[in-house]
Amino acid sequence: MSGRSQGSSAMASKILVSLEEEVTCPICQELLTEPLSLDCGHSFCQACITAHNNEAVIGPEGESSCPVCGIRYLLGKLWTNQHLSNIVERLKKVKLTPEEEQKRELCVHHREKCLFFCKEDGRIICWLCRWSQEHRGHHTFLMENVVKECQEKLHAALERLRKEQQEAEKWQAVIREERASWKNQIQTERQRIQAEFNHLRGILDSEELRELQKLEEEERKVLDNLAETEDELVQQSQLVRELISDLELRCQWSTVELLQDMSGIMKWCEIWTLKKPKTVPKKPKHIFRAPDLSGMLQVFKELTDAQHYWVDITLNPVNLNLSLVLSEDQRQVMSVPIWPVEYYNYGILGSQYFSSGKHYWEVDVSEKTAWILGVYCRTFSRNIKFGIRRDTNHQNVYSRYRPQYGYWVIGLRNQFEYNAFEDSSPSGPQVLTLSMPVPPRRVGIFLDFEAGTVSFFNVTNHGFLIYKFFKCCFSQKIFPYFNPWNCPGPVSLCPPSS
């Protein structure tokens, strides 16, 4: 079809549509049926305007108002508009455009009612189209069946999306609760931190006041002593001046007078000596030395960082020897003295093992006078079986606790001697004596598998680092190691964040 033809067709369609609007009833919005016109020029279906008049308020002279413009008219002055009726009848006979035919569910090509749906083309077709060459071999279905299937899919999709919406709303509520919970927790933690630092500031203020009071007390004592000494010197100076004046006066006496009284004054002058003042320190005895708070905080930070990797450890009852008693919850082990002194137990492992990552746990040794703690890794050079061994040489007993044999441990023996067991020269193991300002009642152990380090913290002393093994060669998986040694009192595993 040429452009001119298409333009003419489009124009004709617009004219038909415009004409159809002119002969459409304003009340029912359909083409006029038996049209009646009013004096105002508006026309309506006879049935529509009659129904309107029945429902409208009729004036005293039998008048009503136009439903479109509201102008009053007499009911008896409605007249039949034959001209509009003829236009409506001719308009109905005019062939509709393909789009309008499609709207009336009529086939564009065959003017038959469209009853089928072609799946391949996604189009609605009539029964003639179904058997045409264009749709031969295509999958065609009755429209009502397709519509039913579509509606079922729509309902299923709608139901699923409603459930998704409910799920989303539920998660939104959960997230809101979590946000509120986090805000509360953060606020609580913020208040706790502020309270802790206020407490520390209070301690610092109290210590500052105490140190200043000590200094003031020393100042008062020294200044009082100096004032007393100064008074004594003033008195002595006055006495010396009097003696000097007396001697100067006697120098003017006659020979007889001088000889007669000479013995008394001379004897007094020979006896009198100046009393030296008391010595006082050149500097105050009380010298305040502030603790290294930054260092202490750094040590404490190392502990708190390690505690982020706290793991819940239990003890392994496998190969438990008769000298050890394990609690029901497998968190506590203690030694039972049923063997002679020369027999020693070789401890117990944790149920968990580690082959990567960072791990931290704490052990309560508050009731112990001897213990050994750390980690153990089975080595190819020596595979230790845990149990009871006899050994009268204590040094031989401790010599096995070396990294060479898979032990990275520290221990307490003889109640006050803290040791770390290291490899050394080929001559033998190296037992290091550790300085412990505050005896640990609780020991924290931190394993960093990738870094190859094992650290021991004195939790009792604000996280003081007891000892740290470097460059550890973990050839296999690592087990926590515990030995209560041959002394009463339990070794207890502390629950996380306790």
C-alpha positions as CSV (number, residue, x, y, z in Angstrom):
1,M,0.0,0.0,0.0
2,S,1.4,3.4,-1.0
3,G,2.0,6.2,1.5
4,R,-0.9,8.2,0.0
5,S,-3.3,5.3,0.4
6,Q,-2.2,4.7,4.0
7,G,-2.7,8.4,4.7
8,S,-6.2,8.4,3.2
9,S,-7.1,5.3,5.2
10,A,-5.9,6.9,8.4
11,M,-7.8,10.1,7.7
12,A,-10.9,8.1,6.9
13,S,-10.6,6.2,10.2
14,K,-10.2,9.5,12.1
15,I,-13.3,10.9,10.4
16,L,-15.3,7.8,11.3
17,V,-14.2,7.9,14.9
18,S,-15.1,11.6,15.1
19,L,-18.5,10.9,13.5
20,E,-19.1,8.0,15.9
21,E,-18.4,10.3,18.8
22,E,-21.0,12.8,17.5
23,V,-23.7,10.1,17.3
24,T,-22.9,8.5,20.7
25,C,-25.3,8.8,23.6
26,P,-23.8,10.9,26.4
27,I,-25.6,8.7,29.0
28,C,-24.9,5.1,27.8
29,Q,-21.9,5.8,25.6
30,E,-23.3,3.6,22.8
31,L,-24.6,4.6,19.3
32,L,-27.9,6.5,19.6
33,T,-31.0,4.3,19.5
34,E,-34.2,6.2,18.5
35,P,-32.5,9.5,19.3
36,L,-34.5,12.3,20.9
37,S,-33.1,15.9,20.8
38,L,-33.5,18.9,23.2
39,D,-33.7,22.6,22.4
40,C,-30.1,22.9,23.7
41,G,-28.9,20.7,20.8
42,H,-27.9,17.6,22.8
43,S,-29.4,14.2,21.7
44,F,-29.9,11.0,23.7
45,C,-31.3,7.6,23.3
46,Q,-35.1,7.6,23.9
47,A,-34.7,5.0,26.7
48,C,-31.8,6.8,28.3
49,I,-33.5,10.3,28.5
50,T,-36.7,8.7,29.6
51,A,-35.0,6.9,32.4
52,H,-33.2,10.2,33.3
53,N,-36.5,12.1,33.5
54,N,-38.0,9.4,35.7
55,E,-35.1,9.8,38.2
56,A,-34.7,13.6,37.8
57,V,-36.5,16.3,39.9
58,I,-39.4,17.6,37.8
59,G,-40.2,21.3,38.1
60,P,-43.7,22.8,38.7
61,E,-44.3,23.4,35.0
62,G,-43.1,19.9,34.0
63,E,-39.6,20.8,33.1
64,S,-36.3,19.0,33.6
65,S,-32.6,19.8,33.0
66,C,-30.2,18.5,30.2
67,P,-27.8,15.8,31.6
68,V,-24.9,17.4,29.7
69,C,-25.3,21.2,30.0
70,G,-28.0,21.5,32.6
71,I,-30.3,23.8,30.6
72,R,-34.0,23.5,31.6
73,Y,-36.4,22.0,29.0
74,L,-40.1,21.0,28.9
75,L,-40.8,17.2,28.8
76,G,-43.2,17.7,26.0
77,K,-40.7,19.4,23.7
78,L,-38.5,16.4,23.1
79,W,-38.5,15.7,19.3
80,T,-37.3,12.7,17.3
81,N,-34.1,13.4,15.4
82,Q,-34.5,11.3,12.2
83,H,-31.4,12.7,10.7
84,L,-29.2,11.4,13.5
85,S,-31.0,8.0,13.3
86,N,-30.2,7.8,9.6
87,I,-26.5,8.6,10.2
88,V,-26.3,5.9,12.9
89,E,-27.7,3.3,10.5
90,R,-25.3,4.2,7.8
91,L,-22.4,4.2,10.2
92,K,-23.2,0.7,11.3
93,K,-22.9,-0.5,7.7
94,V,-19.4,1.1,7.2
95,K,-16.6,-1.5,7.2
96,L,-14.5,-1.1,10.3
97,T,-10.6,-0.9,10.2
98,P,-8.5,-4.0,11.0
99,E,-7.7,-2.6,14.5
100,E,-11.3,-2.0,15.2
101,E,-12.3,-5.4,13.9
102,Q,-9.7,-6.9,16.2
103,K,-11.2,-5.0,19.1
104,R,-14.6,-6.6,18.2
105,E,-12.8,-10.1,18.3
106,L,-13.3,-10.6,14.6
107,C,-10.6,-11.9,12.3
108,V,-9.0,-9.2,10.2
109,H,-8.8,-11.5,7.1
110,H,-11.9,-13.6,7.4
111,R,-14.3,-11.5,9.5
112,E,-14.9,-14.6,11.6
113,K,-14.8,-14.6,15.4
114,C,-11.4,-15.3,16.8
115,L,-11.6,-18.5,18.9
116,F,-8.0,-19.9,18.8
117,F,-4.6,-18.9,19.9
118,C,-1.4,-19.7,17.9
119,K,1.5,-20.5,20.3
120,E,4.2,-20.0,17.7
121,D,3.0,-16.6,16.5
122,G,1.5,-15.5,19.8
123,R,-1.7,-14.3,17.9
124,I,-5.4,-14.8,18.3
125,I,-6.9,-16.4,15.1
126,C,-10.2,-17.7,13.7
127,W,-11.0,-21.3,12.5
128,L,-10.2,-20.4,8.9
129,C,-6.7,-19.0,9.8
130,R,-6.1,-22.2,11.8
131,W,-6.2,-24.3,8.6
132,S,-4.5,-21.7,6.4
133,Q,-1.0,-22.2,5.0
134,E,0.3,-19.5,7.4
135,H,-0.5,-21.4,10.6
136,R,-0.3,-25.0,9.3
137,G,1.7,-27.2,11.6
138,H,1.5,-24.6,14.4
139,H,0.3,-25.5,17.9
140,T,-3.2,-23.9,18.2
141,F,-5.4,-24.0,21.2
142,L,-8.9,-22.8,22.1
143,M,-8.8,-19.3,23.6
144,E,-10.7,-20.3,26.7
145,N,-8.2,-23.0,27.5
146,V,-5.2,-20.7,26.9
147,V,-6.9,-18.0,28.9
148,K,-7.5,-20.4,31.8
149,E,-3.9,-21.6,31.7
150,C,-2.7,-17.9,31.6
151,Q,-5.0,-17.1,34.5
152,E,-3.7,-20.1,36.5
153,K,-0.1,-19.0,35.8
154,L,-1.0,-15.4,36.8
155,H,-2.7,-16.6,40.0
156,A,0.3,-18.8,40.7
157,A,2.7,-16.0,40.1
158,L,0.6,-13.6,42.1
159,E,0.5,-16.1,45.0
160,R,4.2,-16.6,44.9
161,L,4.9,-12.9,44.7
162,R,2.5,-12.3,47.6
163,K,4.4,-14.9,49.6
164,E,7.7,-13.3,48.6
165,Q,6.3,-9.9,49.7
166,Q,5.2,-11.4,53.0
167,E,8.7,-12.9,53.4
168,A,10.3,-9.6,52.5
169,E,8.1,-7.8,55.1
170,K,9.0,-10.5,57.6
171,W,12.7,-10.0,56.9
172,Q,12.2,-6.2,57.1
173,A,10.7,-6.7,60.6
174,V,13.6,-8.9,61.6
175,I,16.2,-6.4,60.2
176,R,14.4,-3.6,62.1
177,E,14.6,-5.7,65.3
178,E,18.2,-6.5,64.7
179,R,19.0,-2.8,64.0
180,A,17.3,-1.8,67.2
181,S,19.1,-4.6,69.1
182,W,22.4,-3.5,67.6
183,K,21.7,0.1,68.5
184,N,20.8,-1.0,72.1
185,Q,23.9,-3.2,72.4
186,I,26.2,-0.5,71.0
187,Q,24.7,2.1,73.3
188,T,25.1,-0.3,76.2
189,E,28.7,-1.0,75.3
190,R,29.3,2.7,74.7
191,Q,28.0,3.5,78.2
192,R,30.0,0.6,79.7
193,I,33.2,1.9,78.0
194,Q,32.5,5.4,79.2
195,A,31.9,4.1,82.7
196,E,35.1,2.0,82.7
197,F,37.2,5.0,81.6
198,N,35.5,7.3,84.1
199,H,36.4,4.7,86.7
200,L,40.0,4.7,85.5
201,R,40.0,8.5,85.5
202,G,38.6,8.3,89.1
203,I,41.5,6.0,90.0
204,L,44.0,8.3,88.4
205,D,42.5,11.3,90.2
206,S,42.6,9.4,93.5
207,E,46.2,8.3,92.9
208,E,47.2,11.8,91.9
209,L,45.6,13.2,95.1
210,R,47.4,10.5,97.2
211,E,50.8,11.2,95.6
212,L,50.3,15.0,96.1
213,Q,49.4,14.4,99.7
214,K,52.5,12.4,100.2
215,L,54.6,15.1,98.7
216,E,52.9,17.8,100.8
217,E,53.5,15.7,103.9
218,E,57.2,15.4,103.1
219,E,57.4,19.1,102.3
220,R,55.8,20.0,105.6
221,K,58.2,17.8,107.6
222,V,61.3,19.1,105.9
223,L,60.1,22.7,106.1
224,D,59.3,22.3,109.8
225,N,62.7,20.8,110.5
226,L,64.4,23.7,108.6
227,A,62.3,26.2,110.5
228,E,63.3,24.6,113.8
229,T,66.9,24.6,112.8
230,E,66.8,28.2,111.7
231,D,65.3,29.2,115.1
232,E,68.1,27.4,116.9
233,L,70.7,29.2,114.7
234,V,69.1,32.5,115.4
235,Q,69.3,31.8,119.2
236,Q,73.0,30.7,118.9
237,S,73.8,33.8,116.8
238,Q,72.2,36.0,119.5
239,L,74.3,34.3,122.2
240,V,77.5,34.7,120.2
241,R,76.8,38.4,119.6
242,E,76.3,38.8,123.4
243,L,79.6,37.0,124.1
244,I,81.4,39.1,121.5
245,S,80.0,42.3,123.0
246,D,81.0,41.2,126.5
247,L,84.5,40.4,125.4
248,E,84.8,43.7,123.5
249,L,83.7,45.5,126.7
250,R,86.3,43.6,128.8
251,C,89.0,44.6,126.4
252,Q,88.5,48.2,127.7
253,W,88.8,47.2,131.4
254,S,91.8,47.9,133.6
255,T,94.5,45.3,134.2
256,V,93.3,44.6,137.7
257,E,89.6,44.3,136.7
258,L,90.5,42.1,133.8
259,L,92.6,39.7,135.8
260,Q,90.1,39.4,138.6
261,D,87.2,38.3,136.2
262,M,89.2,36.6,133.4
263,S,88.8,33.1,134.5
264,G,85.0,33.0,134.3
265,I,84.5,34.5,130.9
266,M,87.3,32.6,129.3
267,K,86.1,29.3,130.7
268,W,82.6,30.0,129.3
269,C,84.0,31.0,125.9
270,E,86.1,27.8,125.8
271,I,83.1,25.6,126.6
272,W,80.7,27.1,124.1
273,T,80.6,25.7,120.5
274,L,78.2,26.3,117.6
275,K,75.6,23.6,117.3
276,K,75.5,22.5,113.6
277,P,72.1,22.5,111.9
278,K,70.4,19.2,111.1
279,T,71.0,17.9,107.6
280,V,68.0,17.6,105.2
281,P,67.9,15.7,101.9
282,K,68.7,17.7,98.8
283,K,65.8,16.2,96.9
284,P,62.4,14.8,97.9
285,K,62.5,11.2,99.0
286,H,59.2,10.5,97.4
287,I,59.8,10.4,93.6
288,F,56.6,9.5,91.7
289,R,57.1,7.2,88.6
290,A,54.0,7.0,86.4
291,P,53.2,3.6,85.0
292,D,53.5,3.0,81.3
293,L,49.8,3.2,80.6
294,S,50.3,3.1,76.8
295,G,52.3,-0.1,77.1
296,M,49.8,-1.6,79.4
297,L,47.0,-0.7,77.0
298,Q,48.9,-2.2,74.1
299,V,49.4,-5.4,76.1
300,F,45.7,-5.4,77.0
301,K,44.8,-4.8,73.3
302,E,46.8,-7.8,72.3
303,L,44.8,-9.9,74.7
304,T,41.4,-8.5,73.6
305,D,42.3,-9.0,69.9
306,A,43.2,-12.6,70.7
307,Q,39.9,-13.1,72.6
308,H,38.0,-12.4,69.4
309,Y,39.1,-15.9,68.3
310,W,37.9,-17.7,71.5
311,V,36.9,-21.3,70.8
312,D,34.9,-23.7,73.0
313,I,37.4,-26.4,73.9
314,T,36.7,-29.7,75.7
315,L,39.1,-32.4,76.9
316,N,39.6,-35.7,75.0
317,P,38.8,-38.8,77.2
318,V,40.6,-41.1,74.7
319,N,43.8,-42.6,76.3
320,L,42.9,-41.1,79.6
321,N,45.2,-42.8,82.2
322,L,44.2,-43.9,85.7
323,S,46.0,-41.0,87.4
324,L,43.8,-38.4,85.8
325,V,40.1,-37.7,86.5
326,L,37.9,-36.0,83.9
327,S,34.8,-34.1,84.8
328,E,31.4,-35.0,83.3
329,D,31.4,-31.9,81.1
330,Q,35.0,-32.7,80.0
331,R,36.2,-29.2,80.9
332,Q,38.2,-30.1,84.0
333,V,41.0,-32.6,84.7
334,M,42.8,-33.3,87.9
335,S,45.6,-35.6,89.1
336,V,44.9,-38.4,91.5
337,P,47.9,-39.6,93.6
338,I,47.5,-43.3,93.1
339,W,51.0,-43.9,91.7
340,P,54.4,-43.5,93.4
341,V,56.2,-40.2,93.2
342,E,58.6,-41.5,90.5
343,Y,55.7,-42.0,88.1
344,Y,54.6,-39.1,86.0
345,N,51.5,-38.6,83.8
346,Y,52.0,-37.2,80.3
347,G,48.8,-35.1,80.3
348,I,45.7,-35.0,78.1
349,L,44.8,-33.4,74.7
350,G,41.8,-31.3,73.7
351,S,39.0,-32.9,71.7
352,Q,39.4,-30.2,69.0
353,Y,42.3,-29.9,66.6
354,F,43.4,-27.1,64.3
355,S,45.1,-27.1,60.9
356,S,44.6,-23.4,60.0
357,G,43.4,-20.1,61.3
358,K,43.6,-18.3,64.7
359,H,42.3,-19.9,68.0
360,Y,42.2,-18.8,71.6
361,W,41.3,-20.4,74.9
362,E,41.7,-19.8,78.6
363,V,42.7,-22.2,81.4
364,D,42.0,-21.7,85.2
365,V,45.1,-22.8,87.2
366,S,44.2,-20.9,90.4
367,E,44.4,-24.0,92.6
368,K,47.6,-25.4,91.1
369,T,51.2,-25.5,92.3
370,A,52.4,-27.2,89.1
371,W,51.1,-27.4,85.5
372,I,52.1,-27.5,81.9
373,L,50.0,-25.9,79.1
374,G,50.3,-25.2,75.4
375,V,49.8,-27.1,72.1
376,Y,51.0,-30.4,70.8
377,C,51.7,-31.5,67.2
378,R,52.5,-35.1,66.4
379,T,55.9,-35.2,64.8
380,F,57.5,-37.8,62.6
381,S,60.6,-37.8,64.8
382,R,58.7,-39.0,67.9
383,N,55.1,-40.2,68.4
384,I,54.3,-39.8,72.1
385,K,51.7,-42.0,73.7
386,F,49.9,-40.4,76.6
387,G,49.9,-42.4,79.7
388,I,51.9,-43.0,82.9
389,R,55.7,-43.3,82.7
390,R,58.3,-43.9,85.3
391,D,61.2,-41.6,85.4
392,T,63.4,-40.8,88.4
393,N,65.3,-38.0,86.6
394,H,63.2,-34.9,86.6
395,Q,65.3,-33.2,84.0
396,N,64.6,-36.1,81.6
397,V,60.9,-35.7,82.2
398,Y,61.0,-32.0,81.3
399,S,63.3,-32.6,78.3
400,R,60.5,-34.1,76.3
401,Y,58.6,-30.8,76.3
402,R,60.4,-29.2,73.3
403,P,59.3,-27.9,69.9
404,Q,61.5,-30.6,68.4
405,Y,59.1,-33.2,69.8
406,G,56.0,-31.3,68.9
407,Y,55.4,-29.4,72.2
408,W,55.1,-25.6,72.4
409,V,54.4,-25.2,76.2
410,I,55.1,-23.3,79.3
411,G,54.8,-24.6,82.9
412,L,55.0,-24.1,86.6
413,R,57.0,-26.3,88.9
414,N,58.2,-26.1,92.5
415,Q,55.2,-23.7,93.1
416,F,57.1,-20.5,92.1
417,E,59.3,-21.4,89.1
418,Y,57.8,-20.6,85.7
419,N,59.5,-22.0,82.6
420,A,59.3,-22.0,78.9
421,F,60.7,-25.1,77.1
422,E,62.7,-24.2,73.9
423,D,65.0,-26.0,71.5
424,S,68.6,-25.0,71.8
425,S,72.0,-26.2,70.7
426,P,72.5,-29.9,70.0
427,S,73.8,-30.2,73.6
428,G,70.3,-30.3,75.0
429,P,67.0,-28.5,75.5
430,Q,66.8,-25.0,76.9
431,V,64.6,-24.3,79.9
432,L,63.9,-20.6,80.2
433,T,63.0,-19.1,83.5
434,L,60.1,-16.6,83.2
435,S,59.7,-13.5,85.3
436,M,56.2,-13.3,86.7
437,P,55.4,-10.1,88.6
438,V,51.8,-11.4,89.3
439,P,51.3,-15.2,89.5
440,P,48.8,-16.2,86.9
441,R,45.6,-17.7,88.1
442,R,44.2,-17.8,84.6
443,V,46.3,-18.3,81.5
444,G,45.2,-17.4,77.9
445,I,46.6,-19.4,75.0
446,F,46.5,-18.0,71.4
447,L,47.5,-20.1,68.4
448,D,48.1,-18.4,65.0
449,F,48.6,-21.3,62.7
450,E,49.6,-19.3,59.5
451,A,51.9,-17.0,61.4
452,G,53.5,-20.0,63.3
453,T,53.2,-18.4,66.7
454,V,51.9,-19.6,70.1
455,S,51.3,-16.8,72.8
456,F,50.6,-17.1,76.5
457,F,48.9,-14.3,78.4
458,N,48.5,-13.7,82.1
459,V,44.8,-12.8,82.2
460,T,45.1,-12.2,85.9
461,N,47.6,-9.4,85.2
462,H,45.6,-7.5,82.6
463,G,46.8,-9.6,79.7
464,F,50.6,-9.5,80.4
465,L,52.4,-11.5,77.8
466,I,54.1,-14.4,79.6
467,Y,55.9,-15.9,76.6
468,K,55.6,-16.2,72.8
469,F,56.9,-19.0,70.5
470,F,57.9,-17.8,67.0
471,K,58.6,-19.6,63.8
472,C,56.7,-22.7,64.9
473,C,56.8,-25.4,62.3
474,F,53.4,-27.1,62.4
475,S,53.8,-30.1,60.2
476,Q,50.4,-31.6,61.1
477,K,47.3,-30.7,63.0
478,I,47.6,-29.0,66.4
479,F,45.9,-30.1,69.6
480,P,45.5,-28.1,72.8
481,Y,47.6,-29.7,75.5
482,F,47.0,-29.8,79.3
483,N,49.0,-31.5,82.1
484,P,47.8,-31.0,85.7
485,W,51.1,-32.6,86.8
486,N,51.3,-34.6,90.1
487,C,49.7,-32.0,92.4
488,P,46.2,-31.6,93.8
489,G,43.8,-29.1,92.3
490,P,42.1,-29.1,88.9
491,V,43.0,-27.6,85.6
492,S,39.8,-26.1,84.2
493,L,38.9,-24.9,80.8
494,C,37.0,-21.5,80.9
495,P,33.9,-21.1,78.7
496,P,34.1,-18.5,75.9
497,S,33.8,-14.9,77.0
498,S,33.6,-15.9,80.7
